[in-house]
Structures are given as C-alpha cells and as structure tokens.
Amino acid sequence: MDNSFSLYSLLIVAVLAVVVPLLVSRLQVVRIPIVVGEILVGVVFGKSGLNIIQQSDWLQFLQFFGLAYLMFISGLEIDLKSLRPKKDEDGDSHRFRRWWTNPPVFAVLTSTVTFVLAYLLSAWLYQLGWIKSPLMLALIITTTSLTVVVPVLKEYDVLSHSFGQLLLSAAVFADFATMLLISVAASLYKGGFSPSVLLVLVLISVLIFFYVVFRRFAGSLHLRNLAHGTAQLGIRASLALMIVFIVLSQTLGVQVILGTFLAGIFVGLVNDRERSDIYHKLDAIGFGFLIPIFFIMIGVDFDIRSLIHDPRALSLLPILLIATYLFKGLPALVLRLRYPWKDTLAGSILLTTQMSVTVAAAAVGLKIGAISPGVDTAIVLVAMLTSIISPILFGKWLPKHLVPVEREFVIAGDAPEAQLLVEQLRQRNEQHRLVDVHIDGTTPASVSELHLSPAQTKALVAYSKSDVWNIALAQSAVKEGFQSVICVVRDLDTFAKYRDEQKFNVIHPQFAMVTLIDQLIHFPTASQLLRSADNLQIQEIRLANRKLHNQRLRDLSLPAGLLVFSIVRDGIPLVPHGDTAFQVGDTVVVVGQEEEIRKFFDLATPKRFL
C-alpha cells in the first residue's frame, strides 16, 4: 500500500463524485441508485478495471470516516414513530388481519422470519466450510436499505398510505435491529461470548444520558440563537457527538458503525423531523462529500478476481441472490391478509432491497475476517442487483388503486372565529372538518378520543375558547404523529411560554393582527395581491404525476396565467426558474385564478389518484 498522500487519486475520486449523479440522472432505460453508480465507477477505475486510483492513508481515512458518517445518517433516518401501533384507517374490522398487519407486529415478524431462515442457510454453509460466521451472514441477509426504500415510496406517493407505512416500518426495524446485532456478532466472532459483548449496553446508556441532558437544556433561548448563521451550533454538536461515539466505541471495543448509528438516532430523536433543517444540512455534508468517497472506494477495492478465483464464493453469488428474494419476500406475504396479490407482491419485492447497511456490514465482516474477500464481493454484487431490480419491479407491480389517503383540514374548538375559518375553507372548496366541541371539565383533549387520524389530516387547528384545552390537544396531536398542528392561545403568559415550541405553531390573535398590519404598512401591494377582484388564489399542490418527474418548467405547457411561486422539496423551499425540474413528492406553491389552479392540479395528479 502506498502510504503517501495521493493527490491524483483524491482528485479522480472527487471528480467521479460529481460526474456520477449527472450520468445516473440521464439514464432513462433503467433506474439506478446513485450509490450503485458510485460503486460501478469505482470498479471501472479501481483494481478490477483501469487501476488508476491507488489507496493511501488519507483515502483510507476518508473511506473510514465516510462509513462512519453513512451509519450516522442511517441512524438519522430511523423514525421510531413509524414503529408505534397504528389505528386501522382502512375500515378493516377483522381483528386477526389488523393484528398481523399492524406496523410493529409486521416489522418484527418479517425481520424475525427472515433472520431465522437466513441463519438456517448460513449454518448449512458453515458446515460445508463456505463461510466463517453464520450469524454475521444471516444478519447481512436480513438487512434492508432505507436509503432506497424511502425515496421509492416517496416517488410513487404511497408513503402516506397504510400500505406504505407498513413497508416503512419493516425497513426501519430491519435496519435498527441488524445494526445492533452486527456489533454483537462481530464481538462474538473475535472472542466468543464474554462480558465485553454486553458493552453495547454501555453505549445505549450513554445515549439515554445525553438525551435526558438535552431535554433539560433544550429550551434555552441562547442555544437556539446559536443554531444559525456562523455558529451553526446544531451541526457542530451533531458532528461532535458522532466523534464522541466513535471514540467510545473504540474504547469499549464495540464496532464503530454501531456507535455512529446510535449517535444518528439521538440526533433524530431530539430534532423535529418536519420543522428542523438540521437533517438537510447533515445530509448535504454526508452525501456531498464523505459518503460518495466511501462508495467509490468500495468499488475501487472491489476485486472481481477474488470472486472468479474462489469457486465457493462464485457459487455463493446465486445462492445469496435467491435467498435474499426468498427469505425476505416470503414473510412479507402476510400482507395478503389485508391487500390483494398485486399489492402484496409489490410490497414484498421492495423489502428485498439492500445497499447501504448491507455494504457497511460486509465491510465490517471483511475487516474482522468473518467473511472472505470473495464472499464480500458476492454480497456487494447482490446488494447492487437488488437495489436496481427491486424498485423497478415494485413500480411495475404497484396497483393502480393505491392512492394517498384523502387529507383534510381539521378545526377543533368552540371559538366563534373557528366558524369564520371554516367558511373561508368552504369558499375555497378545501376538504375540511369542524369538530365543534363545547369545552367543560370533562371534554377530552385527545385526538384519539376525538377520533382524529394523522394520516387523514393535512393540518389540525386547536381553536377553542380555552387555552389549556388548545395546548393539551396540540400536545396530544404531536404525540400521535400529526404533521402540522396550529394552536391558538389568548393569554399572554401562556403565549410567552409556548411561542418557541418546536413541535407545533402557537398563534396569539392580537400578535397575528399586528403582524398583518405591519405587512400592510411595509408591503401594501403584496399584501393586497390575494384580495384582488379577479379571485386570485395561492395554493399548495403535491406533485404525484410521475410523468412530470425530472421535467423542467420551461419544457411544460403550464396553464396560462399560472405562476409557480415556490417548490418545497424535502422541507426546503426553492425559488424556481425555467431550468428547475419537478420531482415527484414536491409541494408546488402556485398563484393564479381558480380555473388555472384546477388545471394544474389535474396535471400534477395522475388520473389514478382522482
């Protein structure tokens, strides 16, 4: 190995990291994930191809840090709320079907059955002398790729459907459970069972301690003021926490990827997934620099000769591919209890997708000697194949009737102003519901007792005469996973206490009026724009038509008189121009007359969703 700092190799890797997304986005015949493209170009320029990228200490460090950051981002992607039991929203009264297709039960069932079947196969291969650690291989087969599953569910706009939520819960649990157990498997392989295996619990205890401390100081105004600008305290703290867990993992003798994975879970727990921009900033750091280097270097180190010259590893390739589809697809057939065969096959095939965690786990197994280079190459090839084939088959088999749940605005309360708000929604033909409750000492302030569902609610407004009831309802809604919650309070002390609440928006009528007057004073034309005589409106429309995916605005025949004011993508508002391309899942903010907006709605929403 060349221990010098190879500027030329680093330059080639950096250029490839820029070129790959451009090339992959141009492919129309087959949809290839960017990470697969990064591995492929690494193979072309690495030891199995042109061999012009040479390893060095610096590239090895960046590869190690890229792996650590990848696991940190994987932990950040884990939304433990998706594993909470969900109320039946499809009207299924059959208790047996509801039980087996409830997210936590379905998630545990699919992962457990997959692991048991994979371990039986791995034990047989171990007896034949083909592998060294049956537990490690079984866990690798059990992994699922959240980095592929989530974007696919978003692209086909089924994430809000109960079907999509089941698939998400299974993928989340598979990644969470396997990451915890892979560290244990590595420790067992290196030294057998010993008290040191239980050191994983120390990491989890540290995580809990940090969480308690954070909740204690989370309300500090001084800390919130340092979250932006040149301070960027949230990003600094997140990266520092990741490094703390790297050091703790090495000190305790636990796998580093588990430490950074737990650090990512912690950052996800303490930040609001919908309202915090820290997710996008951390994603930008990872997928903009460190993670592409890791995947490209995986391709550089990819030794196809080790697979060709190892008959057992070569024979293992089709076995692993078949086992992945069979062992991960079979338990997902429990979806048939609730959905037709086409839905079931589409869901089971998507859950066979592997990539990030699989490749990372294989890298750990190779490092400790639990798997051979040939087996590692076979595992990476299987992960690449499933990440290409499975999303394509999911799109082919996805049934036409799977539509997002129709969502509505819910106004709950007995305040007179609530009726005025309902009237405005009615005039705009918005789907809405008024929960007209009369507040007294026995009135429930719980969304479950009011029979409200987050999957069917676009926004919830707590608008009663009682500030206490409004706050209680808002807190209940946040706890149950409602995406957008607005709480009206009239008492100044209560408003001051909750105005900086991160989980829901708090509105004080008097302050809202002052804000409106301020806007009329400083921006009179803009403020009067939506009150013009020609019925000009501003609306948000979710893009669900896949035919518009990656289509530039300048190339589309949009309704005349319609202005695309903004595009919100992954929580980030974009200012569009002619070369801006739509993506499925975008929230498009448009300004125009009702007729033009209706035409754009028909264009943005495919007929099967109407």
Secondary structure, 3 states (H helix, E strand, C coil): CCCCCCHHHHHHHHHHHHHHHHHHHHCCCCCCCHHHHHHHHHHHHCCCCCCCCCCCHHHHHHHHHHHHHHHHHHHHHCCHHHHCCCCCCCCCCCHHHHHHCCHHHHHHHHHHHHHHHHHHHHHHHHHCCCCCCHHHHHHHHHCCCHHHHHHHHHHCCCCCCHHHHHHHHHHHHHHHHHHHHHHHHHHHHHHCCCHHHHHHHHHHHHHHHHHHHHHHHCCCHHHHHCCCCCCCHHHHHHHHHHHHHHHHHHHHCCCHHHHHHHHHHHHHHHCCCCCCCHHHHHHHHHHHHHHHHHHHHHHHHCCHHHHHCCHHHHHHHHHHHHHHHHHHHCHHHHHHHCCCHHHHHHHHHHCCCCCHHHHHHHHHHHHHCCCCHHHHHHHHHHHHHHHHHHHHHHHHHCCCCCCCCCCEEEEECCCHHHHHHHHHHHHCCCCEEEECCCCCCCCCCCCCCCCCCHHHEEEEEECCCCHHHHHHHHHHHHHCCCCCEEEECCCHHHHHHHCCCCCCEEECHHHHHHHHHHHHHHCHHHHHHCCCCCCEEEEEEECCCHHHCCCEHHHCCCCCCCEEEEEEECCEEECCCCCCECCCCCEEEEEEEHHHHHHHHHHHCCHHHC
